[in-house]
Structure formats: structure tokens, C-alpha cells
Amino acid sequence: MSVSDNLIAKAMDVDDYSEAVRLSLLQGDENSAYGFFVLGWIFDEGKIEPAQKQKARHYYERAIDAGSVKANRYLGSLLLESGEFDAARKAFVRGEDQGDNACSDMLTQLDQFEREKLANIAIETGEYKEALEQLQALIEQDSEYALLALGVLHQTGRLGRVDLHQAKACYQRAAELGSVEAHYRLGCAALEGLEYVAAHSAFTKGADLGDDQCKNILSKRDLFEEFEIEKAIDSGDLRSALERLEKLADLGSANALAEIGWVYHSGQIGKTDLLLAKEYYERAIEAGNMGVYRNLGLLLLEEEEEIHARDVFLRGAKEGQPSCMYQLSRMLRNGDGGAIDTRQADIWLNTAAAQGHLVSQLLIN
């Protein structure tokens, strides 16, 4: 360093930026790479007045012309801020060629950013195959953006079908890499799969990391009543669980209505009450819980209402419930609640098996 550069450095060491500017400007056209760089940085950071990016760019370029290597990195970052990606790349390449490893890192980040931009464009235009290729390449670099974006594609079925398992795997990986938002998305995916304990855990972790979305979700106590219910059931406090379920049922929760139906159907808190169970099952179905068709049908069989049970299983089968398909197949084959129809019985059994119903698969094999 020259004598002038040493004086500038001393001013910088004590954060006397005005003096550093004064000394740097005094050098005039002496082509001090350090002085020009200091001027660029001070104007870039707005240390003595609001940031002046054009001035900063001018002095960074003069510093580079005078031989400053690191000025390439700072100029590249400034150009990135203004969206001049090609110019930024040139600055980073120049710095890399001169041995600045930080410029090499910036080039890697720039490549990742540009790939993320391409992936985002593909998603917005519905080109999900192209988006998937870009995202998979980014995931190899542990890109938070890619993991979250791919999780959303799996969660929304844009790659062909909804796959909550894959979505949660993407969010979990992102969370492990330090993404705060991933905890929120992981919680939402768990909620969608009715996994209230897992959802509560994910939102709690996100809230602990300061995520406002997670904090907001946790503040909605009605949403996590079902989490509290699970704890009450696990602890054997069934009456407390029933009280909580009834509150949710009053709010129209289809799952709560179904659970209450099962409580009365199974007699978990005392005497079995099939009449009340039936009422809650029917309300659960009306509220949208199609899985309850099976329980209602089995209850009707207990009451020897075979005609009605067969109709309920048929309704459930048409709603895509494999367990109802299996029960309907049995009744059709045996002629329970109506005429024997082995052809339809086979159709429903095969359909149930194709949808993963284990007993149906065993019967076919």
C-alpha cells in the first residue's frame, strides 16, 4: 500500500468514512485501486449518505481498471441487485480468473438462481415436466427453493397425482437444511393427511424459529382440538375426549362426528347406543366423511337391517370406499339384503383389490 492508502485504511479502521472519502478523492487520477474500491464500497453501502449505486458502480469499475481483484465481486453483487445478470456474470468470471474464490462461489449461486428462475417460469406456464428436471438438478445442490417448490407440486398433484408422502419428504429435507418456511408447509401437509400430532409438532418447531404463519396456525385452538383429543384418548380419558369431540361436532367437523359415532357404537364410555351412533354416522356423511359408510353399514348389519346395509355399502362403494366395495361384494355374492349377483360381486371385489384393500387382494389371489 502507498502512504495515501495507509491513511485511507486507518480512517476505515475507525469507521471515519467521511475522512476515507476525502483522502480517496485527494488521490485524483493516481489510479489507487484501494482508494477507488473504498469509494465504491462507501457509496454502495450508503455509509455517509443514502446509497448511490451509480457512483458505486463507477468507482468499482475504476478500481478494477486499476487492478483491484475483489472489486469484481462487489461490482457483480451490485449488478445482481439491479437485475443485470449478464454483466454480473462477467464481473464474477473476471474475478474468478484472477483467483478470487469468492467470485467462484458467486458464480455457483448465480447458476443456481438462474436455474430457479427457469423452474419458476416452467411452473407458472404449466410446463411441469420441464420444471421437474430443473428442480431435481437444484435439489442436488440442496436448494431450499427447489425442495419447497417440488413439495408443492407433489402436494397439489401437478405431477400427475397428489402425493403427500413425497411432499412431506421434500419439506422435511428443506427443514433439516435450515428452512423455516419448510416447517409451515410440512405442518400443512400433515393437516391435509389428518395427522394432527405431526402437524402440531411441525408448526411448533416453525413457531420456535420465529415463523409468523406457524404462530398464527397454533393460535387457532379449534383446529388443534383434534390433537388434544388424541392425547386424551391415548391417556384413557375418554370422557374428556368426547367433550372435545362434541365441541368440534357443533362446528360441523365431519371427523369429530364420525369419532363420536364410533364412541357410541363401540360402547367405549359405557353402554352401546346404536341409535345415537347411527345419528352421528349419518351426520358425518352429510358433512363429507365418506369413510363412515363402512361403519354405518356394519352397524345396520348388527341390527339385522340387511337391505338398508346393502344400500349403504353401495353408496359408499360409489364414493370410492374400498372397504364398502368389499362388504358389498360379500352381500351380493351371498344374496344378503337382495338378489344374488356374482358378476357385480366380482367387479366390486376386483375394484377394491385394485385400490389396495388387503382382504380383497387375498381373496382374488
C-alpha positions in Angstrom: 0.0 0.0 0.0 1.1 3.6 -0.7 1.2 6.2 2.1 -2.1 7.5 0.9 -3.6 4.0 1.0 -2.4 3.5 4.5 -4.1 6.7 5.7 -7.3 5.6 4.0 -7.1 2.2 5.7 -6.6 3.9 9.1 -9.7 6.0 8.5 -11.7 2.9 7.6 -10.4 1.1 10.7 -12.1 3.6 12.9 -15.2 4.0 10.7 -14.4 7.5 9.8 -15.9 7.2 6.3 -16.0 10.9 5.6 -12.3 11.1 6.1 -11.8 8.0 4.0 -13.7 9.6 1.1 -11.8 12.8 1.5 -8.4 11.1 1.3 -9.5 8.8 -1.5 -10.7 11.8 -3.6 -7.4 13.6 -2.9 -5.6 10.9 -4.9 -7.4 12.2 -8.0 -6.1 10.2 -11.0 -3.3 8.4 -9.3 -5.2 5.2 -10.0 -5.2 3.9 -6.5 -7.1 0.6 -6.7 -7.7 0.6 -3.0 -8.9 4.2 -2.9 -11.3 3.6 -5.8 -12.6 0.4 -4.1 -13.2 2.3 -0.8 -15.1 5.0 -2.6 -17.2 2.3 -4.4 -18.0 0.5 -1.1 -18.9 3.6 0.8 -21.3 4.8 -1.8 -22.6 1.3 -2.3 -23.3 0.9 1.4 -24.6 4.4 2.0 -22.1 5.0 4.8 -22.1 8.8 4.7 -25.4 9.5 2.9 -28.1 7.4 1.1 -26.6 4.7 -1.1 -25.6 5.9 -4.6 -25.4 2.8 -6.7 -24.3 4.5 -9.9 -21.4 6.2 -8.2 -20.5 3.0 -6.5 -20.5 1.2 -9.9 -18.3 3.9 -11.4 -15.7 3.6 -8.6 -15.8 -0.2 -8.6 -15.1 -0.2 -12.3 -12.2 2.3 -11.8 -10.8 0.1 -9.1 -10.9 -2.9 -11.4 -9.2 -1.0 -14.1 -6.5 0.0 -11.6 -6.0 -3.7 -10.7 -8.4 -4.5 -7.8 -9.4 -8.1 -7.8 -12.1 -8.1 -5.1 -13.8 -5.1 -6.7 -15.1 -7.6 -9.3 -17.0 -9.4 -6.6 -18.6 -6.2 -5.2 -19.4 -4.9 -8.7 -21.0 -8.3 -9.6 -23.2 -8.2 -6.5 -24.3 -4.6 -7.2 -25.2 -5.6 -10.7 -27.2 -8.6 -9.4 -29.2 -6.2 -7.3 -30.2 -4.2 -10.4 -31.0 -7.3 -12.4 -28.1 -7.1 -14.8 -27.3 -10.8 -14.6 -25.1 -11.0 -17.7 -22.9 -8.1 -16.6 -22.8 -9.6 -13.1 -21.6 -12.9 -14.5 -18.8 -11.2 -16.5 -17.6 -9.4 -13.3 -17.6 -12.7 -11.4 -15.8 -14.6 -14.2 -13.2 -11.9 -14.3 -12.7 -12.1 -10.6 -12.5 -15.9 -10.7 -9.9 -15.7 -13.5 -7.9 -13.5 -11.2 -8.0 -16.1 -8.4 -10.9 -14.8 -6.2 -12.6 -17.9 -4.9 -15.5 -15.9 -3.6 -16.3 -15.0 -7.2 -16.4 -18.7 -7.9 -18.9 -19.2 -5.2 -21.0 -16.3 -6.5 -21.0 -17.9 -10.0 -22.3 -21.1 -8.5 -25.0 -19.1 -6.7 -25.8 -17.2 -9.9 -26.1 -20.5 -11.8 -28.5 -21.8 -9.1 -30.5 -18.6 -9.2 -30.9 -18.7 -13.0 -32.0 -22.3 -12.8 -34.5 -21.5 -10.1 -35.9 -18.7 -12.4 -36.3 -21.2 -15.2 -38.0 -23.6 -12.9 -40.4 -20.9 -11.7 -41.3 -19.9 -15.3 -41.9 -23.5 -16.2 -44.2 -23.9 -13.1 -46.1 -20.7 -13.9 -46.7 -21.8 -17.5 -47.7 -25.3 -16.6 -44.6 -27.0 -18.0 -44.3 -29.3 -15.1 -42.0 -31.8 -16.8 -39.5 -29.1 -17.6 -39.9 -27.7 -14.0 -39.2 -31.2 -12.5 -36.0 -31.5 -14.5 -34.8 -28.1 -13.3 -35.8 -28.8 -9.7 -34.2 -32.2 -9.5 -30.9 -30.7 -10.6 -31.2 -27.9 -8.0 -32.1 -30.4 -5.2 -28.6 -32.0 -5.8 -27.3 -28.6 -4.6 -29.6 -28.6 -1.6 -31.7 -25.7 -2.9 -34.3 -24.6 -0.5 -36.4 -23.1 -3.3 -36.3 -26.4 -5.2 -37.3 -28.6 -2.2 -40.2 -26.3 -1.3 -41.4 -26.0 -5.0 -41.2 -29.7 -5.6 -43.1 -30.3 -2.4 -45.9 -28.1 -3.6 -46.0 -29.9 -6.9 -46.4 -33.2 -5.2 -48.9 -31.8 -2.6 -51.2 -30.3 -5.3 -51.0 -33.2 -7.7 -49.4 -31.2 -10.6 -47.1 -34.1 -11.4 -50.0 -36.5 -12.1 -51.4 -37.3 -8.6 -51.4 -36.0 -5.1 -48.5 -37.5 -3.2 -48.4 -36.2 0.4 -45.6 -38.7 1.3 -43.3 -37.2 -1.3 -44.4 -33.6 -0.4 -43.6 -34.2 3.2 -40.2 -35.7 2.3 -39.3 -32.6 0.4 -40.4 -30.3 3.2 -38.6 -32.4 5.8 -35.3 -32.2 3.9 -35.7 -28.4 3.5 -36.4 -28.1 7.2 -33.2 -30.1 8.0 -31.2 -27.7 5.8 -32.5 -24.8 7.9 -35.6 -23.6 6.0 -38.1 -22.0 8.4 -40.9 -22.0 5.9 -40.5 -25.7 5.4 -41.9 -26.3 8.9 -45.1 -24.4 8.0 -45.5 -26.4 4.7 -44.8 -29.6 6.5 -47.5 -28.8 9.0 -50.0 -28.0 6.3 -49.3 -31.3 4.5 -49.7 -33.2 7.8 -53.0 -31.4 8.4 -54.2 -32.4 4.9 -53.4 -36.0 5.8 -55.3 -35.6 9.1 -52.0 -36.2 11.0 -52.8 -33.7 13.8 -49.9 -34.7 16.1 -47.3 -34.4 13.3 -48.9 -31.1 12.2 -48.8 -29.7 15.7 -45.1 -30.7 16.0 -44.1 -29.0 12.7 -46.0 -25.8 13.5 -44.4 -25.7 17.0 -40.9 -26.0 15.5 -41.6 -23.3 13.0 -43.1 -21.0 15.7 -40.0 -21.6 17.8 -37.9 -20.4 14.9 -40.0 -17.2 14.6 -42.3 -18.1 11.7 -45.4 -16.0 12.0 -47.5 -18.3 9.8 -46.8 -21.2 12.3 -47.6 -18.9 15.2 -50.9 -17.9 13.6 -51.9 -21.6 13.0 -51.1 -22.5 16.6 -53.3 -19.7 17.8 -56.3 -21.3 16.2 -57.3 -23.6 19.1 -60.3 -25.1 17.3 -58.0 -26.5 14.6 -55.9 -28.4 17.2 -58.8 -29.7 19.3 -58.3 -33.0 17.5 -54.7 -33.0 18.6 -55.9 -32.6 22.2 -58.5 -35.3 21.6 -55.8 -37.8 20.5 -53.9 -37.1 23.7 -57.0 -37.6 25.8 -57.7 -40.9 24.1 -54.1 -42.1 24.5 -54.3 -41.3 28.2 -57.6 -43.2 28.6 -59.6 -40.0 29.4 -62.4 -40.9 27.0 -65.0 -38.6 28.6 -62.7 -35.6 28.1 -62.1 -36.7 24.6 -65.9 -37.0 24.0 -66.5 -33.5 25.4 -63.9 -32.1 23.0 -65.3 -34.1 20.1 -68.8 -32.7 20.7 -67.4 -29.1 20.6 -65.9 -29.9 17.2 -69.1 -31.7 16.1 -71.1 -28.5 16.9 -68.7 -26.7 14.5 -69.5 -29.2 11.7 -66.4 -31.3 11.9 -67.0 -34.5 9.9 -64.2 -36.3 11.6 -65.5 -35.4 15.0 -69.0 -36.6 14.1 -67.5 -39.9 12.9 -65.5 -40.3 16.1 -68.5 -39.7 18.3 -70.5 -42.2 16.3 -67.7 -44.8 16.9 -67.6 -44.0 20.6 -71.4 -44.8 20.9 -71.2 -47.7 18.5 -68.3 -49.4 20.4 -69.5 -48.5 23.9 -66.1 -47.1 24.8 -67.5 -44.9 27.6 -70.3 -47.2 28.8 -73.3 -48.8 27.3 -73.5 -49.1 23.5 -76.0 -46.8 21.9 -76.6 -47.8 18.3 -79.3 -45.2 17.8 -77.0 -42.3 18.7 -74.2 -43.9 16.8 -76.3 -44.1 13.7 -77.3 -40.4 14.1 -73.7 -39.3 14.3 -72.6 -41.5 11.4 -75.3 -40.0 9.2 -74.3 -36.5 10.2 -70.7 -37.3 9.5 -71.6 -38.5 6.0 -73.6 -35.3 5.4 -70.6 -33.3 6.5 -68.4 -35.1 3.9 -66.8 -38.0 5.7 -67.3 -40.8 3.1 -65.3 -43.3 5.1 -68.2 -43.6 7.6 -70.3 -45.5 5.2 -68.5 -48.7 6.2 -69.2 -48.2 10.0 -72.8 -47.3 9.3 -73.3 -50.4 7.1 -71.7 -52.6 9.8 -74.0 -51.1 12.4 -77.0 -51.8 10.3 -75.9 -55.4 9.9 -75.7 -55.7 13.7 -79.3 -54.6 13.7 -80.1 -57.1 11.0 -81.2 -54.4 8.6 -79.6 -56.1 5.6 -81.5 -54.3 2.9 -80.6 -50.9 4.3 -77.0 -52.1 5.0 -76.6 -53.2 1.4 -77.8 -49.8 0.1 -75.3 -48.0 2.5 -72.4 -50.2 1.3 -73.4 -49.5 -2.3 -73.4 -45.7 -1.7 -70.0 -46.0 0.0 -68.6 -48.1 -2.9 -69.8 -45.5 -5.4 -67.9 -42.9 -3.4 -64.8 -44.9 -3.9 -64.5 -46.6 -0.5 -62.7 -49.9 -0.9 -64.0 -51.3 2.4 -67.6 -50.7 1.3 -66.8 -52.4 -2.1 -65.6 -55.5 -0.2 -68.7 -55.6 2.1 -71.0 -55.0 -0.9 -69.2 -57.8 -2.8 -69.9 -60.2 0.1 -73.6 -59.3 0.3 -74.0 -59.6 -3.5 -72.4 -63.0 -3.5 -74.4 -64.3 -0.6 -77.7 -62.7 -1.6 -77.8 -60.8 1.7 -80.3 -57.9 1.6 -81.3 -58.6 -2.0 -80.7 -60.8 -5.0 -77.5 -62.8 -5.6 -75.3 -61.1 -8.3 -72.0 -62.8 -8.6 -70.9 -60.8 -11.6 -71.3 -57.5 -9.7 -69.7 -59.1 -6.7 -66.6 -59.9 -8.7 -66.5 -56.4 -10.2 -66.6 -54.8 -6.7 -64.1 -57.2 -5.2 -61.6 -56.6 -8.0 -62.1 -52.8 -7.8 -61.5 -52.9 -4.0 -58.3 -55.0 -4.6 -57.1 -52.6 -7.2 -57.4 -49.8 -4.7 -55.2 -51.7 -2.2 -57.9 -53.4 0.0 -55.8 -56.3 1.5 -58.6 -58.8 2.2 -59.9 -58.4 -1.3 -56.4 -58.9 -2.7 -56.1 -62.1 -0.7 -59.4 -63.4 -1.9 -58.6 -62.8 -5.5 -55.2 -64.5 -5.2 
